Amino acid sequence: MALAELPLAQLTALMANVNRDSSRAPKPFQVEDFRLFAEKDKSTGFPPEAAAVALSLRHEGQCPDVLIACWPDVLVAASQATTMPKVRVLWSDDRAVAILAPTWEGKNIRGTLVVSAMVSGTVVLRDCDRPLLTYSVCLPPKPHFAYVSAGELVLAGS
């Protein structure tokens, strides 16, 4: 249905811009203004707490290299951050897996997952500020070599 309405939305935007009074509506209308069935972008971008953690890790010289791909989003989200999370990052000993700004949901952990290698299965993660605390989590297999996933829920490993 979203593709079927596109020509009508384009025509409506064109007619609205032709008849637009520039003193009342300074910006021209976009096609998206007249689409009814298009899905709205529900992604909120990079989480602000994770952005604050990424900036602090960058300052310490420990930021994962995979974050370079989404660094503009990190900078935008960092301006919205209010406080630093109590637990900044959990990462594996080889730094291939990191969870920025983790929060616990029961035994499971939700956070911004940063993976820089083909990793799946049970992984042991260590708190960066309290190195004696370790957590065992189970990562699902993904077809990507490196990825960043915000709001990812990782299950407690067995």
C-alpha positions in Angstrom: 0.0 0.0 0.0 2.9 2.4 0.7 4.2 2.1 -2.8 0.8 2.5 -4.4 0.2 5.8 -2.6 3.5 7.4 -3.7 2.4 8.9 -7.0 -0.6 10.5 -5.4 1.5 11.8 -2.5 4.0 13.3 -5.1 1.1 15.0 -7.0 -0.4 16.3 -3.8 3.0 17.7 -2.6 3.5 19.4 -6.0 0.1 21.0 -6.0 0.5 22.1 -2.4 3.8 23.8 -3.2 2.4 25.5 -6.3 -0.4 27.0 -4.2 1.8 27.6 -1.2 1.8 31.1 0.4 5.5 31.6 1.2 4.6 34.0 4.1 2.5 31.4 5.9 4.5 28.3 5.0 8.2 29.2 4.6 9.4 25.6 3.9 8.1 23.7 0.9 6.0 20.6 1.5 7.8 17.2 1.1 6.3 14.0 -0.3 6.5 12.4 3.2 4.0 15.0 4.5 1.3 13.4 2.3 2.1 9.7 2.7 -0.4 7.9 4.9 0.7 4.3 4.9 4.5 4.7 4.9 6.2 3.4 8.0 7.7 6.0 10.2 11.4 5.7 11.1 11.2 4.2 14.6 14.9 4.1 15.2 16.0 6.6 17.8 19.6 6.5 16.7 22.5 5.9 19.0 21.5 5.8 22.7 22.7 8.9 24.6 24.1 6.8 27.5 26.1 4.6 25.2 27.4 7.7 23.4 28.7 9.1 26.7 30.5 5.8 27.3 31.9 5.8 23.8 33.3 9.3 24.3 34.9 8.4 27.6 36.4 5.3 26.1 37.8 7.4 23.2 39.3 9.8 25.7 41.0 6.9 27.4 42.2 5.4 24.1 40.1 2.3 24.5 37.2 2.9 22.1 36.3 0.0 19.8 37.4 0.6 16.2 34.0 -0.5 14.9 32.3 2.6 16.3 34.1 4.7 13.7 31.3 3.8 11.3 28.7 5.4 13.4 30.8 8.2 15.0 28.6 11.0 13.7 25.6 9.4 15.4 27.6 9.1 18.6 28.5 12.8 18.5 24.8 13.8 18.0 23.6 11.5 20.8 26.4 12.6 23.2 24.8 16.1 23.4 21.6 14.4 24.8 23.4 12.4 27.5 22.6 13.4 31.0 24.7 11.1 33.3 27.3 8.4 32.9 25.9 4.9 33.6 27.1 3.1 36.7 28.4 0.3 34.6 30.1 1.8 31.5 31.1 -1.2 29.4 31.4 -4.9 29.6 33.8 -6.4 27.2 35.6 -9.7 26.4 39.2 -10.1 27.2 40.2 -9.9 23.5 38.0 -6.8 23.1 36.1 -8.4 20.2 32.7 -8.0 22.0 31.6 -5.0 24.1 28.3 -4.0 25.6 28.1 -0.2 26.1 25.9 1.1 29.0 24.5 -2.3 29.9 21.3 -2.7 31.9 20.0 -5.9 33.4 16.6 -7.4 32.7 16.5 -10.4 35.0 19.6 -12.4 34.2 19.9 -11.0 30.7 21.7 -7.8 29.6 20.4 -5.1 27.3 22.7 -2.5 25.8 24.6 -1.3 22.7 26.3 -4.4 21.4 29.6 -3.7 19.6 31.1 -6.8 17.9 34.3 -6.6 15.8 34.8 -10.3 14.9 32.8 -13.4 13.9 31.7 -14.3 17.4 28.8 -16.5 18.5 28.0 -18.7 21.4 28.9 -18.2 25.0 31.3 -15.3 25.7 32.7 -14.1 29.0 32.5 -10.3 29.5 34.4 -8.3 32.1 33.4 -5.0 33.6 35.9 -2.4 32.5 35.9 -0.5 35.9 35.7 -3.6 38.1 37.8 -6.3 36.3 37.0 -9.0 38.8 33.3 -9.0 37.8 32.6 -11.3 34.9 29.4 -12.2 33.1 28.7 -15.1 30.8 26.4 -14.3 27.9 25.3 -16.1 24.8 25.5 -14.3 21.5 23.4 -15.4 18.5 25.2 -16.2 15.3 25.2 -13.3 12.8 26.4 -13.3 9.2 28.4 -10.0 9.8 32.0 -9.7 10.6 31.6 -6.5 12.7 28.4 -4.7 13.7 26.9 -2.2 16.2 23.4 -2.9 17.5 21.6 -0.6 19.9 19.2 -2.0 22.4 20.3 -5.5 21.9 19.2 -8.1 24.5 21.9 -10.8 25.1 20.9 -13.8 27.1 22.8 -15.1 30.1 25.1 -17.9 29.2 25.0 -21.3 30.8 
